[in-house]
Amino acid sequence: MSTPVGYTWLAQHFELETAALSHRSYIGTRSRAELPNERIAYSVVEYFLQTYYPDDHPLAHIEFALKYDDLNLDLLQQVFHKLSAGDVASHIDKQPSGKYSRQIGYLYEFLTGRELMLARPIGGNYVDLLNPTKYLTAPATKNARWRINDNLLGTNAFCPMVRLTEDLRQAMDQDYSGRLEAFKNKVPPELFRRAIDYLYFKESKSSYDIERETPTPERGERFVEALKNAGRSPLDEVLSEASLTLLQNIIVEPRYAQEGYRTWQNHVGESPPGRRPIIHYICPPGEDVASLMKGLIDCAHKATYVHPIARAAVISFGFVFIHPFEDGNGRIHRYLIHDFLSRDGLVPDGMILPVSAYMLHNGREYDRTLEAYSKSIKQVVRYTINDDEVLAVTNRDAVIGSYRYPDLTPQVGYLFNAVEKTISIELIGELLFIRNYDEARKAIRAVVDLPDRKLDQIIKFLHQDNGRLSKAKRGYFVEITDDEIRRIEEQYQEAFRANESLDAFGNGHQQNSTDGSAQ
C-alpha cells in the first residue's frame, strides 16, 4: 500500500479543498513516475523509496513538496493558515540559511500577509524561488529579508503558474516573428493590404461566432476598430477598469453594457426547460473581482520580458477566468490575445493573426482548454442555487486560492499551438483564397463581362456548391447561356485548384494588377 507524502499528505491531513494536483507523491516499494490518466493533461504520480519519507509534521511535508512536487500556491496558502506563525518560525530557526527554510518563510509571508518573528538571522546566498528550467519565470526581484530571488509571474493577489513541458520548450524556440515578416515580404503589397483588411473583419466575426452571436454592423465595425488599435495603448490603460468597461460597452448589446466590474456572484451555464441548471463554470465571488483584476495588471508588468505568446496566454486566459463582466468576457479575452501579441512585437505592425478563426474551426480543442480550468474549479467550489438561479459560493475562503493561483500550463500550451496553426493554415489559407478569388474574377470576366455585383454573386454561389451553380441559383443569371455557365464553372474550378503554398505568390514585389476585391 502506498503512503502519501508532500502535497498529497498535506491535502489528506488537513482535508483541503484544492484543485487536482499536477504532481502527486507517494512512498512505494520502488521509485517510478507514471501518468495515471492520459485524459488529465500534465498530471504525474511519482513514487519514492521509504528513505525519502520526512517527519510526520506538516512543515516537513512542505519541505518535501518544495523539493519534489510542483509548486502549488493555493494548497500552501490553505496549509499556512492552519499553522501557527510560531511553529513556522521555529522550523526556520533550525536552519535559517537553508534554501527550503527560506523559501518556506518567504512563501508564508507572501501568502498570509503575516510577518514571522525569527530568533536567528537569515543567511546564505540568494536563491531563486522558482527553478527557471522547470517554470516560466519573470525577471527576479531580490528580497533581502529572505535572500530570495522572487521570479514568480505575479503577486499574492494573482499569480499563475506555468510549468515548462517539453512541448512548451520546443514551441518557445520557434521564430514566429521571423516567419510573419517573411510572410509579409513574400505577398504582393496590394494583396497583403486587402487580405489584412478582410482578416480584421473575419477576426471580429469569428469572435462573435464563437459566442453564437450576430452583432449589428455598427458593433462589428467598432470591434474591428478596437482590434486595429490593439497594442497601442499603455499597459495600465488597456487593463484599467475604465478601458475594459468601454470595450465591453462597445462589443455587447447596449442593454447589457456595464458601468464597471461586477460585484455580484456570476456563473456560466445553461437553463434547459424543466431541468436543473447546468453549471459550466463558477466565477470568482464578486467581492474578489477588483483585487484579482489589480493582480492581473501587476502580473502583466512582472511578465514584461516573458515570451510574447506565453504572456498573451497568461493575461487573456487569466482575464476570462476572472470573468469581471456579465457579458463580453470571451470577446475581450480574445481581444487581449491580439493586444499582447502586437504590444510585444510578435505580430508586425499593421498585421493581425486570425486566432479566433482557428478557435472557431477547432472549437472542441478551445473548449477543452477552457474546461481544463473550469472543471478543476467545479471540483472544489461548494455552492447553493435558488429557483431564480441565483448562485452563492459557500466555501469562498477555501477556494479563493484556486482563482488567485491558477495553473495555466494547458492554456499557455494551447495558445502556442493556436498561433502556430494560425500562421501555417489560417493565414496562408486566407491569402490563397483572396488570390484565387482575384484569378476567378479575371477568368470569368473573360467569358462574360459581368457587372461587379453579379460577378461577386456568381462566385459566391459557385463557392457554396464546390464550383457548380445549383439549379436553385441558376435563375439569378437567366441572361447567361448554359454554355457560358459551363465555361464559368470551369474557370472558377481552375482558379481554385492553384498552388496552395506561399510559393504561389512568387516575388512579393512583382505586383500583378487586380480588378475588384474579394468580399
C-alpha positions as CSV (number, residue, x, y, z in Angstrom):
1,M,0.0,0.0,0.0
2,S,1.3,3.4,-1.0
3,T,1.8,6.2,1.6
4,P,1.1,9.8,0.6
5,V,3.9,12.3,1.0
6,G,4.3,16.0,0.3
7,Y,1.3,17.9,-1.0
8,T,-0.7,14.6,-1.2
9,W,-0.1,14.1,2.5
10,L,-1.0,17.7,3.4
11,A,-4.2,17.7,1.4
12,Q,-5.4,14.5,3.1
13,H,-4.1,15.5,6.6
14,F,-5.9,18.9,6.6
15,E,-8.8,17.7,4.4
16,L,-8.3,20.5,2.0
17,E,-10.5,21.5,-0.9
18,T,-8.0,22.1,-3.6
19,A,-7.9,21.6,-7.4
20,A,-6.3,18.4,-8.7
21,L,-2.5,18.3,-8.1
22,S,-0.3,18.3,-11.1
23,H,2.2,16.2,-9.2
24,R,1.3,13.7,-6.5
25,S,3.9,11.9,-4.4
26,Y,3.8,8.6,-2.6
27,I,6.1,6.3,-0.8
28,G,6.3,2.9,-2.5
29,T,8.4,-0.2,-2.9
30,R,10.3,1.2,-5.8
31,S,11.0,4.6,-7.4
32,R,8.9,5.3,-10.5
33,A,6.8,8.0,-12.2
34,E,3.6,7.4,-14.2
35,L,0.8,9.2,-16.0
36,P,-2.3,7.8,-14.2
37,N,-4.8,9.2,-16.8
38,E,-3.8,10.4,-20.2
39,R,-7.0,12.5,-20.3
40,I,-5.8,14.6,-17.4
41,A,-3.1,16.7,-19.1
42,Y,0.2,17.4,-17.2
43,S,-0.7,15.1,-14.3
44,V,2.1,12.9,-12.8
45,V,2.2,10.4,-9.9
46,E,5.7,9.7,-8.6
47,Y,6.7,7.0,-6.1
48,F,9.7,7.4,-3.8
49,L,11.5,4.9,-1.6
50,Q,10.9,4.8,2.2
51,T,14.1,6.6,2.9
52,Y,12.5,9.8,1.4
53,Y,9.7,9.9,3.9
54,P,10.1,13.0,6.2
55,D,8.9,13.5,9.8
56,D,5.2,13.3,10.3
57,H,4.9,17.1,10.6
58,P,3.3,19.5,8.1
59,L,6.4,21.6,7.7
60,A,8.5,18.6,6.9
61,H,6.0,17.6,4.2
62,I,6.0,21.2,2.9
63,E,9.8,21.0,2.5
64,F,9.4,17.7,0.7
65,A,6.9,19.3,-1.6
66,L,9.2,22.2,-2.4
67,K,11.9,19.7,-3.3
68,Y,9.9,17.2,-5.4
69,D,6.4,18.4,-6.1
70,D,5.2,21.2,-8.4
71,L,4.8,24.5,-6.6
72,N,1.1,24.9,-5.5
73,L,0.4,28.3,-4.0
74,D,-3.3,27.5,-3.4
75,L,-2.6,24.5,-1.3
76,L,0.3,26.2,0.5
77,Q,-1.9,29.1,1.4
78,Q,-4.5,26.9,2.9
79,V,-1.9,24.9,4.9
80,F,-0.2,28.1,6.2
81,H,-3.4,29.4,7.5
82,K,-3.8,26.2,9.6
83,L,-0.3,26.6,11.1
84,S,0.8,29.0,13.8
85,A,3.3,31.6,13.0
86,G,5.4,30.4,15.9
87,D,5.6,26.8,14.6
88,V,6.7,28.1,11.2
89,A,9.3,30.4,12.7
90,S,10.7,27.6,15.0
91,H,11.1,25.4,11.9
92,I,13.0,28.1,10.1
93,D,15.2,28.9,13.1
94,K,16.6,25.3,12.9
95,Q,18.2,26.0,9.6
96,P,17.9,29.8,8.9
97,S,20.3,29.7,6.0
98,G,18.8,26.6,4.4
99,K,17.3,27.1,0.9
100,Y,14.0,25.4,1.7
101,S,13.7,27.1,5.1
102,R,14.0,30.5,3.4
103,Q,11.5,29.5,0.7
104,I,9.0,28.4,3.4
105,G,9.5,31.7,5.2
106,Y,9.1,33.8,2.1
107,L,6.1,32.0,0.9
108,Y,4.4,32.1,4.3
109,E,4.6,35.9,4.4
110,F,3.7,36.2,0.7
111,L,0.6,34.1,1.0
112,T,-0.7,35.0,4.5
113,G,0.4,38.7,4.8
114,R,1.8,37.8,8.3
115,E,5.3,38.6,9.4
116,L,7.3,35.9,11.1
117,M,9.3,36.7,14.2
118,L,12.6,34.8,14.0
119,A,15.2,34.1,16.7
120,R,18.1,33.7,14.4
121,P,19.3,35.9,11.4
122,I,18.8,34.6,7.9
123,G,21.9,33.9,5.9
124,G,23.1,32.2,2.7
125,N,23.4,33.1,-0.9
126,Y,20.4,34.4,-2.9
127,V,18.3,31.5,-4.4
128,D,15.6,31.5,-7.0
129,L,12.1,30.9,-5.7
130,L,11.2,29.1,-9.0
131,N,13.6,26.9,-10.9
132,P,13.8,28.7,-14.3
133,T,14.4,25.4,-16.1
134,K,11.1,24.0,-14.7
135,Y,8.8,27.0,-14.7
136,L,8.0,30.1,-16.8
137,T,9.5,32.9,-14.7
138,A,9.5,36.6,-14.5
139,P,12.7,38.7,-14.1
140,A,13.8,38.2,-10.5
141,T,13.3,40.8,-7.7
142,K,15.7,40.4,-4.8
143,N,14.1,40.0,-1.3
144,A,16.8,41.0,1.2
145,R,14.9,39.7,4.2
146,W,14.9,36.1,3.0
147,R,17.7,36.3,0.4
148,I,15.3,35.0,-2.2
149,N,15.0,35.9,-5.9
150,D,11.3,36.3,-6.4
151,N,10.8,35.3,-10.0
152,L,7.0,34.5,-9.7
153,L,4.8,35.7,-12.5
154,G,2.6,37.7,-10.2
155,T,1.7,38.9,-6.7
156,N,-0.3,37.4,-3.9
157,A,-3.4,38.9,-5.5
158,F,-3.0,36.9,-8.7
159,C,-0.1,34.6,-9.5
160,P,-0.4,31.9,-12.2
161,M,1.9,29.0,-12.5
162,V,3.2,27.7,-15.9
163,R,5.3,24.6,-16.0
164,L,7.8,24.2,-18.8
165,T,6.8,21.0,-20.5
166,E,9.0,19.6,-23.3
167,D,6.4,20.7,-25.9
168,L,6.3,24.2,-24.5
169,R,10.1,24.5,-24.5
170,Q,10.2,23.5,-28.2
171,A,7.4,25.9,-29.0
172,M,9.2,28.8,-27.3
173,D,12.3,28.2,-29.5
174,Q,10.3,28.9,-32.8
175,D,10.8,32.2,-34.6
176,Y,7.2,33.3,-35.1
177,S,8.0,36.9,-35.7
178,G,10.5,36.0,-38.4
179,R,8.0,33.8,-40.1
180,L,5.4,36.5,-40.1
181,E,7.9,39.1,-41.5
182,A,8.9,36.6,-44.3
183,F,5.2,36.0,-45.0
184,K,4.6,39.8,-45.2
185,N,7.5,40.2,-47.6
186,K,6.5,37.3,-49.8
187,V,3.0,38.5,-50.6
188,P,2.4,41.3,-53.1
189,P,1.7,44.5,-51.1
190,E,-1.7,45.3,-52.5
191,L,-2.9,41.7,-52.0
192,F,-1.5,41.8,-48.5
193,R,-3.3,45.0,-47.7
194,R,-6.6,43.7,-48.9
195,A,-6.1,40.4,-47.1
196,I,-5.4,42.2,-43.8
197,D,-8.5,44.4,-44.1
198,Y,-10.5,41.2,-44.6
199,L,-8.8,39.4,-41.7
200,Y,-9.8,42.2,-39.3
201,F,-13.4,41.7,-40.4
202,K,-13.1,37.9,-40.2
203,E,-11.5,38.0,-36.7
204,S,-14.3,40.2,-35.4
205,K,-16.9,37.9,-36.9
206,S,-15.2,34.7,-35.7
207,S,-15.0,36.0,-32.2
208,Y,-18.8,36.7,-32.2
209,D,-19.5,33.3,-33.9
210,I,-17.7,31.5,-31.1
211,E,-20.3,33.0,-28.7
212,R,-23.1,32.2,-31.2
213,E,-23.9,35.9,-31.5
214,T,-24.5,38.1,-34.5
215,P,-23.6,41.7,-33.9
216,T,-25.2,44.7,-35.6
217,P,-23.0,46.1,-38.4
218,E,-22.1,49.1,-36.1
219,R,-21.0,46.9,-33.2
220,G,-19.0,44.7,-35.6
221,E,-17.3,47.7,-37.1
222,R,-16.5,49.1,-33.6
223,F,-14.8,45.8,-32.6
224,V,-12.8,45.9,-35.8
225,E,-11.6,49.4,-35.0
226,A,-10.6,48.2,-31.5
227,L,-8.7,45.3,-33.0
228,K,-6.8,47.7,-35.3
229,N,-5.7,49.7,-32.3
230,A,-4.7,46.7,-30.2
231,G,-1.3,47.0,-28.5
232,R,-1.1,50.8,-28.9
233,S,-2.3,52.0,-25.5
234,P,-0.2,52.0,-22.4
235,L,-0.4,48.7,-20.4
236,D,-2.0,50.3,-17.3
237,E,-4.6,51.9,-19.6
238,V,-5.6,48.9,-21.6
239,L,-6.1,46.8,-18.5
240,S,-7.8,49.5,-16.4
241,E,-11.4,49.1,-15.3
242,A,-12.4,52.2,-17.4
243,S,-10.8,50.9,-20.6
244,L,-12.1,47.4,-20.3
245,T,-15.5,48.6,-19.4
246,L,-15.5,50.8,-22.5
247,L,-14.5,47.9,-24.6
248,Q,-17.3,45.8,-23.1
249,N,-19.8,48.5,-23.9
250,I,-18.6,48.6,-27.5
251,I,-19.0,44.9,-28.2
252,V,-22.1,43.8,-26.3
253,E,-25.8,44.5,-26.8
254,P,-26.3,48.0,-25.3
255,R,-28.8,46.8,-22.7
256,Y,-26.1,44.6,-21.3
257,A,-23.4,47.2,-21.1
258,Q,-22.0,47.6,-17.6
259,E,-20.7,50.6,-15.7
260,G,-17.8,48.7,-14.2
261,Y,-16.7,45.3,-12.9
262,R,-19.3,43.1,-11.4
263,T,-19.7,43.0,-7.6
264,W,-22.1,40.0,-7.6
265,Q,-21.6,36.3,-7.9
266,N,-21.8,35.1,-11.5
267,H,-21.7,31.7,-13.3
268,V,-21.7,30.3,-16.8
269,G,-24.2,27.7,-17.6
270,E,-27.5,26.6,-19.3
271,S,-31.1,26.5,-18.2
272,P,-32.9,23.7,-20.0
273,P,-36.7,23.9,-19.6
274,G,-38.0,21.7,-16.8
275,R,-34.5,20.7,-15.6
276,R,-31.9,21.9,-13.1
277,P,-29.5,24.5,-14.4
278,I,-26.3,23.0,-15.9
279,I,-23.3,24.8,-14.5
280,H,-20.2,25.1,-16.7
281,Y,-18.1,27.5,-14.7
282,I,-18.4,29.2,-11.3
283,C,-16.8,32.6,-11.5
284,P,-14.8,34.2,-8.6
285,P,-17.1,35.8,-6.0
286,G,-17.9,39.5,-6.8
287,E,-16.1,40.7,-3.7
288,D,-12.8,39.4,-5.1
289,V,-13.0,40.7,-8.7
290,A,-11.4,44.1,-8.1
291,S,-8.3,42.6,-6.3
292,L,-8.0,39.9,-8.9
293,M,-8.0,42.4,-11.7
294,K,-5.4,44.6,-9.9
295,G,-3.3,41.4,-9.6
296,L,-3.7,40.8,-13.3
297,I,-2.3,44.2,-14.1
298,D,0.7,43.5,-11.7
299,C,1.2,40.1,-13.4
300,A,1.3,41.8,-16.8
301,H,4.0,44.1,-15.6
302,K,6.0,41.4,-14.0
303,A,5.8,39.2,-17.1
304,T,7.0,42.0,-19.4
305,Y,10.0,40.0,-20.6
306,V,8.3,36.6,-20.8
307,H,7.8,35.1,-24.3
308,P,5.0,37.2,-26.0
309,I,2.7,34.2,-26.7
310,A,3.1,33.0,-23.1
311,R,2.4,36.5,-21.7
312,A,-0.6,36.9,-24.0
313,A,-2.0,33.5,-22.8
314,V,-1.5,34.2,-19.1
315,I,-3.2,37.6,-19.3
316,S,-6.0,36.7,-21.7
317,F,-7.0,33.4,-20.0
318,G,-6.4,35.0,-16.6
319,F,-8.9,37.6,-17.6
320,V,-11.6,35.3,-18.9
321,F,-11.4,33.1,-15.7
322,I,-11.8,36.2,-13.5
323,H,-14.9,37.0,-15.7
324,P,-15.3,40.6,-14.5
325,F,-18.4,41.3,-16.7
326,E,-21.8,39.7,-17.1
327,D,-21.3,39.5,-20.9
328,G,-18.5,40.1,-23.3
329,N,-15.7,38.3,-21.4
330,G,-14.8,35.9,-24.2
331,R,-14.5,38.5,-26.9
332,I,-12.4,40.7,-24.6
333,H,-10.3,37.7,-23.8
334,R,-9.6,37.1,-27.5
335,Y,-9.0,40.9,-28.0
336,L,-6.3,40.7,-25.3
337,I,-4.5,38.0,-27.2
338,H,-4.2,40.4,-30.1
339,D,-3.2,43.3,-27.9
340,F,-0.3,41.5,-26.3
341,L,0.9,39.8,-29.4
342,S,1.0,43.2,-31.0
343,R,2.3,45.0,-27.9
344,D,5.3,42.7,-27.5
345,G,6.2,42.8,-31.2
346,L,5.5,39.2,-32.2
347,V,3.0,40.3,-34.8
348,P,4.4,43.0,-37.1
349,D,2.8,46.4,-37.2
350,G,-0.3,46.6,-39.4
351,M,-0.9,42.8,-39.3
352,I,-3.3,40.5,-37.5
353,L,-3.4,36.8,-36.8
354,P,-6.9,35.4,-37.2
355,V,-6.6,33.4,-33.9
356,S,-10.3,33.4,-33.3
357,A,-10.9,31.8,-36.7
358,Y,-8.6,29.0,-35.7
359,M,-10.5,28.7,-32.4
360,L,-13.8,28.6,-34.2
361,H,-12.7,26.0,-36.7
362,N,-11.3,23.9,-33.8
363,G,-13.9,24.6,-31.2
364,R,-13.6,21.3,-29.3
365,E,-9.9,22.0,-28.7
366,Y,-10.7,25.5,-27.4
367,D,-13.5,24.2,-25.2
368,R,-11.1,21.6,-23.7
369,T,-8.6,24.3,-22.9
370,L,-11.2,26.3,-21.0
371,E,-12.6,23.2,-19.3
372,A,-9.1,22.2,-18.1
373,Y,-9.5,25.1,-15.6
374,S,-13.3,25.3,-15.2
375,K,-13.7,21.7,-14.3
376,S,-11.0,21.9,-11.7
377,I,-12.9,24.8,-10.1
378,K,-16.2,22.8,-10.1
379,Q,-14.4,20.0,-8.1
380,V,-13.7,22.3,-5.2
381,V,-16.4,25.0,-5.1
382,R,-19.4,24.4,-2.9
383,Y,-22.5,26.5,-3.7
384,T,-26.2,26.9,-3.5
385,I,-28.6,27.9,-6.3
386,N,-32.2,29.0,-5.8
387,D,-35.2,28.8,-8.0
388,D,-34.3,32.2,-9.6
389,E,-30.9,30.7,-10.5
390,V,-29.0,33.0,-8.1
391,L,-25.9,31.1,-7.2
392,A,-23.9,31.6,-3.9
393,V,-20.5,30.2,-3.2
394,T,-20.5,28.7,0.4
395,N,-16.7,28.0,0.8
396,R,-15.2,31.2,-0.5
397,D,-12.2,31.2,1.9
398,A,-11.3,27.6,1.0
399,V,-11.4,28.1,-2.8
400,I,-10.2,31.7,-3.4
401,G,-6.7,30.4,-3.9
402,S,-7.9,28.4,-6.8
403,Y,-8.8,31.7,-8.5
404,R,-5.7,33.6,-7.4
405,Y,-3.1,31.0,-8.2
406,P,-4.3,29.1,-11.3
407,D,-2.1,26.6,-13.1
408,L,-2.2,27.9,-16.7
409,T,0.2,25.4,-18.2
410,P,-2.5,23.9,-20.5
411,Q,-3.7,27.3,-21.6
412,V,-0.2,28.6,-22.5
413,G,0.5,25.4,-24.4
414,Y,-2.8,25.8,-26.3
415,L,-2.1,29.4,-27.4
416,F,1.4,28.4,-28.7
417,N,-0.3,25.7,-30.8
418,A,-3.1,28.0,-31.9
419,V,-0.6,30.7,-33.1
420,E,1.5,28.0,-35.0
421,K,-1.6,26.6,-36.7
422,T,-3.0,30.1,-37.4
423,I,0.3,31.0,-39.2
424,S,0.6,27.8,-41.1
425,I,-3.0,27.2,-42.0
426,E,-5.4,30.1,-41.4
427,L,-3.2,32.9,-42.6
428,I,-2.0,31.3,-45.7
429,G,-5.4,29.9,-46.5
430,E,-7.0,33.4,-46.4
431,L,-4.3,34.8,-48.6
432,L,-4.7,32.0,-51.1
433,F,-8.4,32.4,-51.1
434,I,-8.2,36.1,-52.0
435,R,-5.6,35.4,-54.6
436,N,-7.7,32.6,-56.1
437,Y,-10.8,34.9,-55.9
438,D,-9.0,37.5,-58.0
439,E,-8.0,34.9,-60.5
440,A,-11.5,33.6,-60.8
441,R,-12.9,37.2,-61.3
442,K,-10.5,37.8,-64.2
443,A,-11.1,34.4,-65.8
444,I,-14.9,34.6,-65.5
445,R,-14.9,38.2,-66.9
446,A,-13.1,36.8,-70.0
447,V,-16.1,34.6,-70.5
448,V,-18.8,37.1,-69.7
449,D,-18.1,40.7,-68.7
450,L,-20.4,40.7,-65.7
451,P,-21.1,43.8,-63.6
452,D,-19.2,43.7,-60.2
453,R,-22.3,42.9,-58.2
454,K,-23.3,40.0,-60.5
455,L,-19.7,38.8,-60.7
456,D,-19.3,38.6,-56.9
457,Q,-22.7,36.9,-56.6
458,I,-22.0,34.1,-59.1
459,I,-18.6,33.5,-57.4
460,K,-20.3,33.3,-54.0
461,F,-22.8,30.7,-55.4
462,L,-20.1,28.7,-57.0
463,H,-18.1,28.7,-53.8
464,Q,-21.1,27.4,-51.9
465,D,-21.5,24.4,-54.2
466,N,-17.9,23.4,-54.8
467,G,-17.6,25.1,-58.2
468,R,-21.0,24.3,-59.6
469,L,-24.0,26.6,-60.0
470,S,-27.0,24.9,-58.5
471,K,-30.4,24.7,-60.2
472,A,-31.8,26.8,-57.4
473,K,-29.4,29.6,-58.2
474,R,-29.5,29.3,-62.0
475,G,-32.5,31.7,-62.1
476,Y,-30.4,34.6,-60.9
477,F,-28.5,34.5,-64.3
478,V,-31.1,34.0,-67.0
479,E,-29.2,36.2,-69.3
480,I,-26.2,33.8,-69.4
481,T,-26.3,30.8,-71.7
482,D,-25.8,27.2,-70.4
483,D,-22.6,27.0,-72.4
484,E,-21.3,30.2,-70.7
485,I,-22.3,28.8,-67.3
486,R,-20.3,25.7,-68.0
487,R,-17.2,27.7,-69.0
488,I,-17.6,29.9,-66.0
489,E,-17.7,26.8,-63.7
490,E,-14.5,25.6,-65.4
491,Q,-12.7,28.9,-64.9
492,Y,-13.7,29.0,-61.3
493,Q,-12.5,25.4,-60.6
494,E,-9.2,26.1,-62.4
495,A,-8.6,29.3,-60.3
496,F,-9.2,27.4,-57.0
497,R,-7.0,24.5,-58.0
498,A,-4.0,26.7,-57.7
499,N,-0.8,26.0,-55.8
500,E,-1.6,26.0,-52.0
501,S,1.7,27.4,-50.7
502,L,3.4,30.7,-50.3
503,D,5.5,29.9,-53.4
504,A,2.3,30.6,-55.4
505,F,2.9,34.3,-54.8
506,G,6.3,34.4,-56.3
507,N,8.2,37.6,-55.5
508,G,6.1,39.8,-53.4
509,H,7.4,42.9,-55.1
510,Q,6.2,41.8,-58.5
511,Q,2.7,43.1,-58.1
512,N,0.0,42.0,-60.5
513,S,-3.0,44.3,-61.0
514,T,-6.3,43.0,-59.9
515,D,-9.9,44.0,-60.8
516,G,-12.2,44.4,-57.9
517,S,-11.7,42.8,-54.5
518,A,-12.8,39.7,-52.5
519,Q,-15.7,40.2,-50.1
